């Protein structure tokens, strides 16, 4: 199979794709030969003219090409069938869950395609023009391979606009009536997949709810940025003596409270700005034995990274002052612009400034159904630390 266009990389630049990364940025392109169509495919060639693989193409995007195969391959039904089989086979090796990610973009060699399964409902996101144009092929294959009765498109992610695509939501197969009931980390959730975060829930944290809850027994817990309450609910179920959960979204807290009521779990839900509330707790000399910080990404761009780190730093200073000696801090960063090294350095500075000694108990990452490619650092975006406060500077 021959592509209708060839993309040639320019000279004198360190190209990521030569070390295995799937992306080519517009600044790396020397020229494009032939009929290169946005949403179509191209053959990638090195500055010397060597073949480097088949890629989707979009001149409107900063990432102008994304490789989906190292060989010459059409982006057609047979290739989608193969890639989906490979993705499903990988998930079949992981502990089964009612809610899980089935396809994750570059990590499954399908750039811009995300598929999450919630019981018998699939939620699809096509975040690149090439995947959007082939949505029907993808959906037909997914229904055939999974037997799910409903497929929703949650194409309301702002990143689609970078590809020149509209933000929209559609029912692609079947008829959807919320709620969708799923069990995650032993808690039964009733989800509205039309309105929840991402595709309906933070599935990238699914394996971490139980990991953090393992430290909760007998402790007073504070869960910051709780969203639908998963960390708080898991902690209370694991034996926390009290649990307070904070979020700014009234709708998210209403869902969390309904889940808690159904599960018979008593949690104090608070609608507030986390920074403001932590300041008030500090003034009132309140303390907690387990504090969970799972903030949203404070930056969507590399340029805002410095200001984002300042915000994260302040957050950690406040949380550490509220933590009892022997207390546990579980903290997460979900931006691929903030590296594990950035997060580790931030924690070191926060510990130093508050006069604390912190012991690392666990490192956590995104759930195993969100696999990481070692050649593409952007696929590893969730960094988590479980830290124990073992010492502190005496009060003067």
N, C-alpha and C positions, 0 to 999 in steps of 0.2 A: 504494500500500500504506500503510495506517495502522498505527502501533504502538498497542498496547493501553494504553500509559501515557506520560505526559509528565513529564519532570523539569525543574523550573524552578530556575534559578540564583538565588541570593540577591543582594540589593543591597549596595553598599558594599564589595565585595570585588574584588580584581584576579583575574579568572578566566583561568587559563592557556589555556583552550579558545578564548578570544576572540583569542588571538595564534597559534592554529594547533596548540597542544598537544592531544593526543587524550584527556587524562585530566580527570575531574571527581572531586574529593575530597568525602567526606561533609560536611566543613565548608563546602563551597560551595553546598550544596543548600538551597533555601528550602522547596520542597514537591514531592511527587510525586503527580500526579493519575492516576487509573485503576488498572488491575490490573498493578502492577509486580511481576514474578516474578523471584526470584533465578535467574540463568542465562538469563533472557529478554532482551528488547530494549526500549529506551525511545527516545522522541524528546526531544532536548535543546533547551531553550528558554532564551533569554537573560532577564535580569531584565525586559526590555521585552516579552518574549513572542515574539521573533524566533526562527525555526527555525535551529538550529546543526548538526544532523546526527543520524544514527542511531547508537546506542551499545548495547553489552552492559551489563547491569545486575546488581549483586550488593550487596545491602544489608549483607552480612556483611563486606565488604571495605572498607578505608579508601579505596581507589580505587573509588568506588561505580559509576562509569560510565566506559567506554572507547569512544571513537568509532571506528567502522569504516567509516563513509561520511558524506560531507557532504550527500548527498541522502537522501530517504526510501527506504530499502531494507531488504527482509527479509533476515535472516541464514539463507539457505536454500541448497540445492544449486546453483542458478544463480549466486548471488553467490560461493560458495566456488569454483566452477569458474572464474569470471572472475578472482578474486584469485590462485588457484593458477597459472593461465595467465600472469598478469602476473609473478608471482614467478619462474616457470621461465624466462620470456623474459628477465628481467633477468640471471639466472645464466648464460643462454646467451651473454651478451655478455662474460662474464668467462672467463679462461683455464680450460679444462676441468681438473678434478681428480677422482680416484676418490672422494675424501672431501670433501664440501662441505655447507654449509648451503643448503637450498632455500627455507625459509620462516623468517622471523624476526619474529614477533609484530607489534608496532606498526609496525615498519619496512616490513612488507608488508600493512598494514591488516587484519591478522588478530590482534587483541590476545590474547595468551596462547597462541598456537600456534607451536610450534617443530618444524621438520622437518629432520633431517640425513640425508644419503645417504652410505652406505659401500658402494661397489660396487653390489650388487643388494639391499642391505638398507636399509630406511628406519627411522629411529628418531624416534618422535613424542613430543612432550610437550604435553599440554593443561593449561595452568597457570591457566586461568580456568574458572569454572563453565560459562559459555556454550559454550566450545570443548569442554569435557569432555562435555557433553550431546549435542554434535553430532559426536562422535568417529567414529561409523560412516560418516556422510556423507563426512567428510573422508578417511577411510582408503579407502573405495571409489573416490573420485575420484583419490587419489594413486596407487593401484594401476593404474587406467586410464591415467593420464597418464604414469607413469614406467616401467611394466612391471616394477617390482621384485617379486621373488618372496617377500620377507619384510617384514612391518611389525611393529616392536616398539614398545611403549609404555613409556617410561622416566619414569613419573609418580611418581618417588621424590624429587622436588625439594621441600624444605621450604616453599617459597613457596606450594605448593598449599594448605597448612593455613590460610593467610590468607584463602583463598576458601571455607573449609569443606569442602575436598576431602581424601580419604584419600591417603596415599602408597602407591603400588603399582607393580608391573611386570607387564606382560601381553604375550602374543603376540597380535597383532590380525589377522595374515594370514600364512599359510604355516607353516613349521616351521623353528625356528632352532637351528643347531648351531654353536657357536663352534669355532675362531676365524674371524673375517672378515679376509681379507688385502687390505690396501690400501697403495698407495704414496703417501707424503706427503713432499714436498720431496726426492724421490729416494731415500727410505729405505722399505724394505718392512716394514710392521708387521702383526703378527697380533693382532687386537683381539678381546676378549670384550666385546661391546656390552651385555651384561647388567651388567657390574661396573665399567667404566671411568668416569672422571670425566665429569660432565655427561651427554652421550649416548654416551660411549665414548672421547672424545678431545678435546683442546683445539683445536677447529677454528678458533677465533677467532685463533689464533697461526700458522695454517698458512703464511701468506705471509711471516711474520717469521723463520721458521727459516732460510731461505736468506739473508735480508737480514743477519742477525747472523753467519751462517757465512761470509759474504764477508770478514769481518775476521779469520778464525781461522787462516789459513795461517801456519805458522811460530811460532804462539803457544802458550803454556801456558794452558790454559783451565780455569776453575772455573765449573761450572753449579750454581747454588743453587736449591732447590725443583724438582728436575729432573722429578719425576713419572715419566712413561714415557720420559724421556730424549731428547726430540726435539731440544732445542737442543744437547745434548752430542753426540748422534749426527751431527747435521748439521755441527757444528764439526769433529769428527774426520774425517768424510768429506771436508771441504773442505781438510784439510791441517794441522790442529792437531798440534803435536809431542807434546802430552800432553793428557789430558782427565780431569778429576776431576768427578764428579757426585754431589750430595748430596740426600737426601730422607729423611723420617721413615718413609715407608711401605715396608715390606719387600715387599709384594705388587707395588707399582709398580716398585720396583727390580728385582725378579725378571723382570717383563715387559721392562723396559729391557735387562737383561743378555741375555735370550734374543734380542731384536732385534739387539743388537750382535754376538752370536755368529754369527747367521745372515748378517749383513752383513760379517763379517770385520773388525770395528772394535774396537780395544783401548781400553777405557775403564775407569777405576777408579770403581766404584760404592760409595758410602759411606752407610750408614744412620745418620743422626745428626740432632740438632737443629742447624739452620743457625747460629743465634745462638751456641750453645756452641762449635761447631767453628770459626767465624770468630774467636772470641776466642782459641782455642788456636793457630790459625795466626798470629795477630798476636803472641802471646807467643813463638812459635818463629821469628818474623821470616821466615815464608814469603811469597813473592810470586807473582803471576800476571799474565799479559799481557792476558788477556781474562776478565772476570768477568761472568756473566749472573745477574741478580736477577729472577726471575719468581715472586714470592711469591703465595700465595693472598690473597684479600680479607681484610684484618684487621678489616673492619667490614661488617656487613649492615644497619646502621641509621645514620641521620644522627647520633644521639645519641652514638655511640661513635667518631665521626670523630677527635676530639682525641687519644684514647688510641691509635688506629690510627696516626695520623701520628707519634706518639712512637716507636712500634715500627718504622715504616719509616725514621725518622730514624736510630735506632741501627743498623739494618741497613746503611744507606748509609755511616755513619761507619766501620764496621768494614771494609766492602768497599773503600772508597777507600784505606784505610791499607795494604791488601794489593796494591794495583795498582801496577805498575811505571810509571816515567815513559815516556810514549808508549803506555801501555796503554789498553785500551778497556773501558768499562763500558756494558753494555746492561741497562737497567732498565725494568721495567714495573709499572704499577698497573692492577688489573682491577676496581676498585670504582667505580660511578657516583657514590658519595658523595664520592670524592676526585677533584677536577677537575684538568685539565691545569695550571691556575694553582697549585693546591695542590702538585702534584708538582714543578713548576718551582721554586717557592719552597723546597720541601724540599731540592732538589738544590743550590740556591744556598747555603743555610745549611750543608749538609753540607760543601760545598767550602770555604766560609769557615772553618769550625771546624777543618778538617784542613789549612788553609793551601795549598789546591790551586787551580790554574787549569784549568778544564775547557772544552774546545772541543766545541760541538755538531756532530756529524757527520751525524746523521739523526734525524728524528722518525718514529715508527712508530705505527700504530693497529691496530684489529681488521681482519681480512681483509675483502676487498671483498664477500664473500658475507654479511657482517654489516653491511648498509648503515646509515648514520646519517641521521636526520631532523633538519634544522636547527631545526625547531620543537619538537623533543623532546630536550633535552640528555641525558636518561637513555639514549637509544639509542647514545650514544658513551661507552663505559665503559672501553675499553682505551687507555691512554696509554703510549707507549714512547719512550725516548730512547737514542740511541747517542752516548756521550761519550768524548772523548779527553783523557787527562791530559797536559797539555803543560808544566806547571810545578809546583813545590812549594816550600814554605818550607824553607830549609836546616835540617838538624838542629842543635840547640843543643849 
